[in-house]
Amino acid sequence: MRKPGSKEKNSKGDCRFCEIIKKKEGKVFENKDIYVMVNQNPYKEGHVLVFPKKHVVDPRELDENILKELYKTINFILDVLGKTYETKSFNIGCNLGNYSGRTYEHLHFQIIPRWMSDSGFMEVFASTRVMKEHPKKTRDRLVQTIKELT
């Protein structure tokens, strides 16, 4: 189990998110300053991560232009998710600090589409999640929607 305050890094000590950016892993969208990817361990279909390419751990470390681009990208991805998954409800979250539950020490926002009654029997009674869509299919669907919107 990870100790509070520990940093999730690879065997070389590199930041996992910085490595993802270099390898273009799970990429849904990117621009000069921001990267968007599908969460590889999603809570629900459509679960994505939005983060700056610059390695920071707190939004207060970003200059005003990158911060604006981050929020502009989050709004764009909300439109993409809404169109793809036919919903207007979302959870958006960011864990800041050593005791927040964060796994990676690189600022990121999680966006999860939500629907009425989206917790089913398995989630409620068996404490397990049932995924209706593989992350690769999620990525393909979102990329297609982005092409349609741009």
C-alpha positions in Angstrom: 0.0 0.0 0.0 1.2 3.5 -0.9 2.2 5.6 2.1 0.7 9.1 2.4 2.9 11.6 0.7 4.6 9.0 -1.5 5.1 9.8 -5.2 3.9 7.3 -7.9 6.8 7.1 -10.3 8.3 4.5 -12.6 11.5 2.6 -11.8 13.6 5.5 -13.2 11.9 7.9 -10.8 10.1 9.7 -13.7 6.6 11.1 -13.4 4.0 8.6 -14.9 2.0 11.4 -16.5 5.0 13.0 -18.1 5.8 9.6 -19.5 2.3 9.2 -20.8 2.6 12.5 -22.6 5.9 11.5 -24.3 4.5 8.1 -25.4 1.0 9.5 -26.4 -0.7 6.8 -24.3 -4.5 6.7 -24.3 -4.6 10.1 -26.1 -8.0 11.5 -26.8 -6.9 15.1 -27.4 -4.0 17.4 -26.9 -2.9 20.9 -27.7 0.3 22.9 -27.0 -0.2 22.9 -23.2 -2.9 20.3 -22.3 -3.3 16.5 -22.6 -6.5 14.5 -22.4 -6.5 10.7 -22.0 -8.9 7.9 -21.2 -8.5 6.6 -17.6 -7.2 3.1 -17.9 -9.0 2.1 -14.7 -12.3 3.9 -15.2 -15.1 4.3 -12.7 -17.6 4.6 -15.6 -17.4 4.6 -19.3 -16.2 7.9 -20.6 -13.9 8.6 -17.6 -11.1 10.8 -18.8 -8.1 12.7 -17.3 -7.3 16.3 -18.3 -3.9 17.6 -17.3 -1.2 20.2 -18.2 1.8 19.0 -20.1 3.9 21.1 -17.7 4.8 19.1 -14.6 3.0 20.8 -11.7 1.1 19.4 -8.7 -1.1 22.4 -8.0 -3.2 24.7 -10.3 -1.7 27.7 -8.5 1.7 26.8 -10.1 0.3 27.4 -13.6 0.6 30.7 -15.4 -2.7 32.4 -16.3 -2.6 31.4 -20.0 -2.1 27.6 -19.3 -4.7 27.8 -16.5 -7.2 29.3 -19.0 -6.3 26.7 -21.6 -6.8 23.9 -19.0 -10.4 25.1 -18.1 -11.1 25.8 -21.8 -10.1 22.2 -22.6 -12.2 20.8 -19.7 -15.2 22.7 -21.1 -14.5 21.3 -24.6 -14.2 17.7 -23.2 -17.5 18.2 -21.3 -19.1 18.9 -24.7 -17.4 15.9 -26.3 -18.5 13.6 -23.5 -22.0 15.0 -23.4 -22.5 14.4 -27.1 -20.8 10.9 -27.1 -22.6 9.6 -24.0 -25.9 11.6 -24.2 -25.6 13.1 -20.8 -25.5 16.6 -19.1 -24.3 15.3 -15.7 -20.6 14.9 -14.7 -18.3 14.5 -11.8 -15.2 16.6 -12.1 -12.5 16.2 -9.5 -8.9 17.0 -8.6 -7.0 15.7 -5.6 -4.5 18.2 -4.2 -2.0 17.4 -1.5 -0.4 14.4 0.1 -3.5 13.3 2.0 -6.1 13.9 -0.7 -6.1 10.4 -2.1 -4.0 11.4 -5.1 -2.1 8.6 -6.8 0.1 10.6 -9.1 2.0 13.7 -8.2 1.1 15.6 -11.4 -1.9 17.9 -11.5 -4.9 16.2 -13.2 -8.6 16.6 -13.3 -10.9 13.5 -13.6 -14.1 13.9 -15.5 -16.7 11.1 -15.2 -20.0 11.2 -17.1 -23.1 10.3 -15.0 -26.6 9.2 -15.7 -29.8 8.8 -13.6 -29.6 5.5 -11.7 -26.1 4.7 -13.0 -25.3 2.6 -10.0 -26.6 -0.9 -10.6 -27.0 -4.1 -8.5 -23.3 -5.1 -8.7 -22.1 -1.7 -7.5 -24.5 -1.4 -4.7 -24.6 -5.0 -3.3 -21.4 -6.6 -4.5 -19.0 -3.7 -4.1 -17.8 -4.2 -7.6 -17.9 -2.2 -10.8 -19.2 -3.4 -14.1 -17.6 -1.8 -17.1 -19.9 -1.6 -20.2 -17.1 -0.3 -22.4 -13.3 -1.1 -22.7 -11.1 2.0 -22.4 -9.9 1.6 -26.0 -13.4 1.8 -27.3 -14.0 4.8 -25.1 -11.0 6.5 -26.7 -12.1 5.6 -30.2 -15.6 7.0 -29.6 -14.3 10.3 -28.1 -11.8 10.8 -30.9 -14.6 10.3 -33.4 -16.8 12.9 -31.6 -13.9 15.4 -31.6 -13.5 14.9 -35.4 -17.2 15.7 -35.8 -17.1 18.8 -33.6 -13.9 20.3 -35.1 
